[in-house]
Amino acid sequence: MVHFLKDYPTYFDWLMQQCRTLKVPSVNAVQGKNSYKLSLTIAGEMEKTGGMPFSQFMHHALYEPGLGYYSAGSNKLGEGGDFVTAPELSPLFAQTLATSFIKIFEQSTANVLELGAGTGIFAVELLKELEAQDSLPERYYILEVSADLKQRQRQAIEQNIPHLANRVEWLDRLPKEFSGAIFANEVADALPIDLVRKQKNNLQKAQVKQDDSGFRLSWQDTGSMLETNPYVKQWPHGYSTEHHLQTEFWLAGLVECLTNGAIILNDYGYSADEYYAPQRTQGTLQCYYRQHKHHDPLLLPGLQDITASVNFSQIAYAAHKLGAEIVGYCEQALFLMSSGIERQAAKLAEKLGSDTMAQVKISQQLKKLMMPDEMGENCKVLIAAKNCPVQLQGFALSNKLHRL
Ligand SMILES: C[S@@+](CC[C@H](N)C(=O)[O-])C[C@H]1O[C@@H](n2cnc3c(N)ncnc32)[C@H](O)[C@@H]1O
């Protein structure tokens, strides 16, 4: 067999074979060349060490400058892309969250720091709503790792709210100190994770290696995680899941820079009890290419999104350890309902008048945001505050802190 990286035509055939197997549209030449360069980079690094932890492979696949999924050009988010997020789906999401931002501003400073702002749509809609409620922040900071998405965010701000553009500033790293509201939607689930599995009484961690037919997983025994993860004992033989190491560092950075204010996290995820339940035998890792979902993270390098649900108990524990108070935790649907999404939807519907198509669109958006089998139950909101005694309407219907 010829090595899959022998030359570009061989590699392109390798990608096309994957598209046929997954039954997804073919990749184009630009995508193929980017993916080839990325795979050469990954393979080059593997030659030095014989392989790399899965988290390192995932980091390259998503964030390799100019080549990774989030770092290379082309539309990933939204209807024509690979997946849709809540802010992409509907302006109602940002409009409804605005009241929580205002409450946090009242107890800290009117500043926002958004992490991983995607296409910039949340920033645009939130700033519009805060302006309408006469509660504009002094500064709206964005920390984004992807140069390509930063560019899209700038365009979105310039095109939609040029009069507010001077309030928006892009940062290269977290500020030393920040007072205000920190926000991240579907960022924690895009952070690299490690893959682990239980074989008899051993816990194994995945390394990525290469052979002629492509990248493959190779499993190695690891003793240390057996002691630190209390759930391992209850898992059956063959159980696979994810280990989140970077999430804790990422969260620690946010809590440490926050002098007073709150962190709002919205993401797909579970409490540790649900995440590591014995019946969830195949973990939560998912890959998306052109709205097609599958579970093989080694395919289509740099061209597909790779994501794993968030362990909210781990986040809450890490935040608490660093001096933050967990204000609340519940499903997205309940948070939005308590925060008045129905009122916002009625306002939007009134604005659109008798346009039936627009009205239908609003109810479809509401359904996706709220239905249990869509984002409503699968996405959770967690808010952690520091030196900020804030009470939020969003947790009036339900606060499941006890589940964490
Ligand atoms: C799934 S997208 C979500 C985008 C947007 N928040 C939304 O909901 O539409 C993940 C975003 O997080 C960014 N990202 C990933 N890791 C990051 C990090 N450590 N710091 C800041 N942004 C990050 C990605 O580049 C991308 O913009």
The ligand as a Gaussian input file, in Angstrom:
#p B3LYP/6-31G(d) Opt

LIG

0 1
 C      -17.701000      26.443000      18.294000
 S      -17.035000      28.002000      18.000000
 C      -18.203000      29.038000      18.836000
 C      -18.256000      30.433000      18.285000
 C      -19.239000      31.381000      18.941000
 N      -18.979000      31.559000      20.349000
 C      -20.645000      30.923000      18.723000
 O      -21.270000      30.451000      19.658000
 O      -21.124000      31.031000      17.584000
 C      -15.610000      28.061000      19.051000
 C      -14.896000      29.391000      19.042000
 O      -13.922000      29.417000      20.082000
 C      -12.664000      29.864000      19.566000
 N      -11.651000      29.362000      20.512000
 C      -11.245000      28.114000      20.724000
 N      -10.363000      28.039000      21.731000
 C      -10.235000      29.285000      22.215000
 C       -9.487000      29.868000      23.286000
 N       -8.673000      29.142000      24.036000
 N       -9.594000      31.190000      23.494000
 C      -10.415000      31.945000      22.729000
 N      -11.133000      31.446000      21.689000
 C      -11.052000      30.139000      21.445000
 C      -12.700000      29.332000      18.146000
 O      -11.759000      29.929000      17.302000
 C      -14.148000      29.704000      17.770000
 O      -14.302000      31.069000      17.499000

